Amino acid sequence: MSLREIKRARTRQALVSAAVELFERNGYEQTTIADIAAAAEIGTRTFFGYFASKEDLLFPETDGRLRAAVEAIEHRGPHDTPAQVLLRALSLVGAASDDLTGRLGALRLRFIQEIPAVRGRSLQLQLDMQQELARRLAAAFPGELDVVTAAALVGAFVGAVTSALQALLGDGPAPDPAAVQRAVERATAVALRPWLAHDVRQAGAGNV
Protein backbone atom coordinates (compact mmCIF):
# COMPACT_ATOMS: atom_id res chain seq x y z
CA MET A 1 0.00 0.00 0.00
CA SER A 2 1.12 3.53 -0.72
CA LEU A 3 1.43 6.07 2.10
CA ARG A 4 -1.78 7.73 0.90
CA GLU A 5 -3.63 4.39 0.98
CA ILE A 6 -2.34 3.68 4.47
CA LYS A 7 -3.55 7.08 5.69
CA ARG A 8 -6.97 6.52 4.12
CA ALA A 9 -7.26 3.09 5.72
CA ARG A 10 -6.37 4.56 9.11
CA THR A 11 -8.89 7.36 8.77
CA ARG A 12 -11.57 4.92 7.69
CA GLN A 13 -10.88 2.71 10.69
CA ALA A 14 -10.87 5.75 12.96
CA LEU A 15 -14.37 6.62 11.72
CA VAL A 16 -15.64 3.09 12.35
CA SER A 17 -14.08 2.98 15.84
CA ALA A 18 -15.48 6.40 16.71
CA ALA A 19 -18.92 5.39 15.48
CA VAL A 20 -18.94 2.21 17.56
CA GLU A 21 -17.98 4.13 20.70
CA LEU A 22 -20.63 6.81 20.12
CA PHE A 23 -23.35 4.36 19.10
CA GLU A 24 -22.79 2.28 22.22
CA ARG A 25 -22.69 5.30 24.52
CA ASN A 26 -25.36 7.57 23.03
CA GLY A 27 -27.45 5.34 20.75
CA TYR A 28 -27.73 5.22 17.00
CA GLU A 29 -30.38 7.89 16.45
CA GLN A 30 -28.76 10.32 18.88
CA THR A 31 -25.35 10.13 17.16
CA THR A 32 -24.84 12.39 14.15
CA ILE A 33 -22.37 12.19 11.30
CA ALA A 34 -20.87 15.44 12.63
CA ASP A 35 -20.33 13.77 16.02
CA ILE A 36 -18.55 10.83 14.40
CA ALA A 37 -16.39 13.03 12.17
CA ALA A 38 -15.37 15.19 15.13
CA ALA A 39 -14.46 12.13 17.20
CA ALA A 40 -12.30 10.88 14.32
CA GLU A 41 -10.75 14.35 13.99
CA ILE A 42 -11.86 15.02 10.44
CA GLY A 43 -14.34 17.41 8.89
CA THR A 44 -17.94 16.47 8.21
CA ARG A 45 -17.48 16.95 4.46
CA THR A 46 -14.46 14.64 4.53
CA PHE A 47 -16.63 11.93 6.09
CA PHE A 48 -18.46 11.43 2.80
CA GLY A 49 -15.21 10.59 1.07
CA TYR A 50 -15.23 7.40 3.15
CA PHE A 51 -18.86 6.49 3.75
CA ALA A 52 -22.05 7.42 1.93
CA SER A 53 -24.23 7.40 5.05
CA LYS A 54 -24.32 6.71 8.76
CA GLU A 55 -25.81 3.27 8.08
CA ASP A 56 -22.79 2.30 5.97
CA LEU A 57 -20.52 2.69 9.00
CA LEU A 58 -22.10 -0.46 10.39
CA PHE A 59 -21.12 -2.47 7.28
CA PRO A 60 -17.50 -1.47 6.63
CA GLU A 61 -16.27 -4.92 5.57
CA THR A 62 -19.12 -6.00 3.28
CA ASP A 63 -17.13 -5.33 0.11
CA GLY A 64 -14.14 -7.13 1.61
CA ARG A 65 -16.21 -10.22 2.37
CA LEU A 66 -17.52 -10.30 -1.18
CA ARG A 67 -13.99 -9.93 -2.56
CA ALA A 68 -12.78 -12.80 -0.35
CA ALA A 69 -15.58 -15.05 -1.59
CA VAL A 70 -14.94 -14.10 -5.23
CA GLU A 71 -11.22 -14.78 -4.79
CA ALA A 72 -11.98 -18.17 -3.23
CA ILE A 73 -14.09 -18.99 -6.29
CA GLU A 74 -11.49 -17.72 -8.77
CA HIS A 75 -8.59 -19.51 -7.06
CA ARG A 76 -10.40 -22.79 -6.42
CA GLY A 77 -8.50 -26.02 -6.79
CA PRO A 78 -9.29 -28.52 -9.54
CA HIS A 79 -11.18 -30.79 -7.14
CA ASP A 80 -12.88 -28.08 -5.05
CA THR A 81 -16.66 -28.12 -4.95
CA PRO A 82 -19.02 -25.14 -4.61
CA ALA A 83 -19.78 -25.84 -0.93
CA GLN A 84 -16.11 -26.24 -0.09
CA VAL A 85 -15.30 -22.95 -1.79
CA LEU A 86 -17.91 -21.10 0.26
CA LEU A 87 -16.68 -22.62 3.52
CA ARG A 88 -13.11 -21.66 2.65
CA ALA A 89 -14.21 -18.10 1.94
CA LEU A 90 -15.86 -17.91 5.37
CA SER A 91 -12.67 -19.10 7.01
CA LEU A 92 -10.59 -16.53 5.12
CA VAL A 93 -12.94 -13.73 6.11
CA GLY A 94 -12.75 -14.73 9.77
CA ALA A 95 -8.96 -14.83 9.67
CA ALA A 96 -8.78 -11.35 8.15
CA SER A 97 -11.19 -9.48 10.43
CA ASP A 98 -13.54 -9.83 13.41
CA ASP A 99 -16.11 -7.57 11.73
CA LEU A 100 -18.69 -10.38 11.80
CA THR A 101 -17.89 -11.88 15.17
CA GLY A 102 -16.75 -9.07 17.44
CA ARG A 103 -18.04 -5.89 19.02
CA LEU A 104 -19.19 -4.28 15.78
CA GLY A 105 -20.98 -7.44 14.70
CA ALA A 106 -23.01 -7.54 17.92
CA LEU A 107 -23.87 -3.83 17.66
CA ARG A 108 -24.92 -4.23 14.04
CA LEU A 109 -27.24 -7.13 14.86
CA ARG A 110 -28.89 -5.10 17.60
CA PHE A 111 -29.49 -2.13 15.34
CA ILE A 112 -30.79 -4.35 12.53
CA GLN A 113 -33.48 -5.52 14.93
CA GLU A 114 -34.26 -2.06 16.31
CA ILE A 115 -33.77 0.48 13.51
CA PRO A 116 -35.64 0.24 10.18
CA ALA A 117 -33.01 2.20 8.22
CA VAL A 118 -30.25 -0.15 9.33
CA ARG A 119 -32.42 -3.20 8.67
CA GLY A 120 -33.18 -1.97 5.18
CA ARG A 121 -29.54 -1.32 4.40
CA SER A 122 -28.61 -4.77 5.73
CA LEU A 123 -31.20 -6.51 3.58
CA GLN A 124 -30.11 -4.64 0.46
CA LEU A 125 -26.44 -5.46 0.99
CA GLN A 126 -27.25 -9.10 1.73
CA LEU A 127 -29.40 -9.42 -1.37
CA ASP A 128 -26.74 -7.83 -3.56
CA MET A 129 -24.07 -10.15 -2.15
CA GLN A 130 -26.19 -13.27 -2.59
CA GLN A 131 -26.99 -12.42 -6.20
CA GLU A 132 -23.34 -11.75 -7.05
CA LEU A 133 -22.08 -14.91 -5.33
CA ALA A 134 -24.74 -17.05 -6.98
CA ARG A 135 -23.85 -15.62 -10.38
CA ARG A 136 -20.14 -16.24 -9.82
CA LEU A 137 -20.68 -19.80 -8.57
CA ALA A 138 -22.94 -20.73 -11.46
CA ALA A 139 -20.34 -19.43 -13.90
CA ALA A 140 -17.49 -21.24 -12.12
CA PHE A 141 -19.29 -24.60 -11.85
CA PRO A 142 -21.44 -24.81 -14.99
CA GLY A 143 -21.54 -28.62 -14.90
CA GLU A 144 -22.82 -28.71 -11.31
CA LEU A 145 -24.91 -25.58 -10.77
CA ASP A 146 -27.47 -23.62 -12.69
CA VAL A 147 -28.73 -20.22 -11.58
CA VAL A 148 -31.41 -21.75 -9.34
CA THR A 149 -29.23 -24.27 -7.53
CA ALA A 150 -26.46 -21.69 -7.13
CA ALA A 151 -28.96 -19.29 -5.58
CA ALA A 152 -30.19 -22.04 -3.25
CA LEU A 153 -26.67 -22.92 -2.15
CA VAL A 154 -25.69 -19.32 -1.49
CA GLY A 155 -28.99 -18.68 0.30
CA ALA A 156 -28.33 -21.61 2.64
CA PHE A 157 -24.80 -20.38 3.24
CA VAL A 158 -25.73 -16.76 4.01
CA GLY A 159 -28.75 -17.82 6.07
CA ALA A 160 -26.61 -20.13 8.18
CA VAL A 161 -24.04 -17.44 8.87
CA THR A 162 -26.71 -14.88 9.77
CA SER A 163 -28.70 -17.23 12.00
CA ALA A 164 -25.60 -18.46 13.81
CA LEU A 165 -24.45 -14.91 14.53
CA GLN A 166 -27.88 -13.97 15.83
CA ALA A 167 -27.82 -16.94 18.19
CA LEU A 168 -24.28 -16.24 19.37
CA LEU A 169 -24.31 -12.43 19.56
CA GLY A 170 -27.99 -11.67 20.13
CA ASP A 171 -27.37 -10.68 23.75
CA GLY A 172 -24.20 -8.72 23.08
CA PRO A 173 -20.63 -9.39 21.98
CA ALA A 174 -19.11 -12.71 22.95
CA PRO A 175 -15.83 -12.57 24.88
CA ASP A 176 -13.87 -14.41 22.18
CA PRO A 177 -14.48 -13.53 18.51
CA ALA A 178 -12.30 -16.47 17.46
CA ALA A 179 -14.62 -18.87 19.29
CA VAL A 180 -17.62 -17.25 17.61
CA GLN A 181 -15.93 -17.66 14.23
CA ARG A 182 -15.34 -21.37 14.87
CA ALA A 183 -18.96 -21.84 15.93
CA VAL A 184 -20.21 -20.02 12.81
CA GLU A 185 -18.04 -22.23 10.61
CA ARG A 186 -19.42 -25.38 12.30
CA ALA A 187 -23.01 -24.16 11.92
CA THR A 188 -22.46 -23.33 8.26
CA ALA A 189 -20.95 -26.74 7.59
CA VAL A 190 -24.08 -28.29 9.11
CA ALA A 191 -26.32 -26.17 6.88
CA LEU A 192 -24.31 -27.15 3.79
CA ARG A 193 -24.14 -30.83 4.74
CA PRO A 194 -26.54 -31.91 1.94
CA TRP A 195 -24.24 -30.29 -0.66
CA LEU A 196 -21.11 -31.67 1.00
CA ALA A 197 -22.64 -35.16 1.13
CA HIS A 198 -23.57 -34.82 -2.54
CA ASP A 199 -19.97 -33.86 -3.28
CA VAL A 200 -18.73 -37.01 -1.53
CA ARG A 201 -21.17 -39.20 -3.43
CA GLN A 202 -20.17 -37.63 -6.73
CA ALA A 203 -16.49 -38.17 -5.98
CA GLY A 204 -17.17 -41.80 -5.07
CA ALA A 205 -19.13 -42.36 -8.25
CA GLY A 206 -16.26 -40.91 -10.25
CA ASN A 207 -13.85 -43.40 -8.72
CA VAL A 208 -15.97 -46.48 -9.57
N, C-alpha and C positions, 0 to 999 in steps of 0.2 A: 504494500500500500504506500502511496505517496504521503508526504507530510500533510497535504491538504485533506486527503481521504481520512487519515488518522484523526485529524482535528474534527472533521465532520462526524465521524463515528463517536468520538468522545462527547461532542455536543448533543448528539442524538440520544446517547445513553444518559447524559445528564438530564435531559428533558423527561425521559421515561422514569428515571429514579425520582426526580422531583415530583412528577405526577403521582407516583405511587404513594409517596410520603403525604402529599396534600390530600389525595383521595381518602387515604386511611384516616387521616386526622380530621378533615373537615367535611368529607362526603363528596360524592361526584358532582351533584348539582350545585353545591356551594363553591366549588373550585372553578375558577375561570382560567382561560388560556393566558391572560395577563399574569395571573398568580403563578402559573407554572413557568412561564418565560422568565419572570423575575427571579424565581427560586433557582433557575438554571443559569441566571446571569446573562440572559440575552434579551434582545428587544422582542416585543410582541410581533412585529412584522417579520422578524427573522424566523420565528416559530414556524411560519407557513412554508418556509423552505425545507422543513423536515417532516412536518405532518400536515395533512389537509384539514384535520378536525380534532377536537378533543377526544372523540370516540377512537380515532386511529391510534392514539397513545396506548390504548389497551391491547392493541394487536401488532406490536412492533416487529414480530418475527414471522408473521404470516407468509410474506414473500420468501423468506429464508427457508421455511418448511417446504414450500412448494418447490423451490430450487433443489433442495436436498432429495425430494422424492423424484423429481425429473432426472437428476443426476444418477440416482440409483437405477432408474429405468434404462437410461442411456448407457450406463457402464455395467449392465447386467452380464453375468457369466453365461456361457453357452448352455448350461444346464439349469440356470435359474428359472423359476416359475413366477407367475404374476404375484401370488401370495407371498412368496419368499422375498421378492423385491420390495413389496410394501412393508414387510416386517423389518427388513434391513434399513429402509428409509427412516422408520420410526426410531430405530436404535441410533442411527447417525444423528438425527435431530436431538435426541436426548443427550448424546455425548457433547454436542456443540453448545447447548444452552438449556437453562432450567426455566425457560419462558412458559412452558406448559405445566410444569410440575412444582414450581416454587411459589413465592409470595405473589408475584404478578398473576400467575395462573389462578390462584384462589380468589384474588380480588376481582379478576375478570369474570369468573363464574358467578360471583355474588351479584355483580352489576348486570350481567346478562339476565338474571332472574328478576332483578328489581327495576331496571331502567329500560323502557321501550326503545330508546334511541340506540343503546348499546346492543340490545337483543337484535334489533334490525340489522345493525352493522355486522354482527356476528353471523347471522343467517346468510347475509349476502356474500360475505367472504367465504363461508363454508361451502355454499352452493358453487361459487366460482371455482374454488379449489377442486371440489369433487368433479365438476365437469371437465376441467383441464386434465386431471389425473386419469379419468376414465378415457378421455380421448387419446392420451399418450399411451396408456396401457393397451388399448385396442390396436393402436398402430404398431406397437412393439411386439405384440403376440397375436398376429392375425390368424394363425392356425388354431388358437385356443380360445380367443375372446372375440365376440362381436360387440357392438356398442351397448347392447342391453346387458350382457353378462359382465362387461367391464364396469358399467355403472353399478351393477349389483354388488360386485366385489368391492369397489371403492366405497360404496355406501355402507357396507358391513364394516369395513376398516375404520372409516371416520366415525361411524356410530359407536363402535366399540371404544375408541379412544375417548370420545366425548363422555360416554356413560361412565367409563372407569374413572375419569377425572372428577366427574360430579360426585361419585360415590366416595372417592378418596379425599377430595378437597372441599366438599360441600359445607363443612363446618369450619373452614379456615385452613390456612396453609399447614401442611404436614411438616414435622420437624426435619425430615430427610428427603429432599427432592430426588435423590438417587433411588431411594426405596420406592417412591411413588413411580418413578420411571420404570423400574423393574416390574412393579405390579401392573402398570398399564401395558407393558409388553406381553406379560402373561395373559392378561384379559383379552388382548387383541389376537393372540395366537389361538385362544379358545374360540373366539368369534369366527376366525378364518379356518378353523379345523376342517370343515367340509371341503374347502378348496385345497388345503394341505393334504388331506386324505386322498382326494382325487388325483393330486400330483403324484403321490406314492403309487397309487394303482396304475396310473399311466406309465410311470417309470418301470414298474414291474411287468406290465404288458409288453413294453418295448424290449425287455430282456428275454422274453420267452422265445 
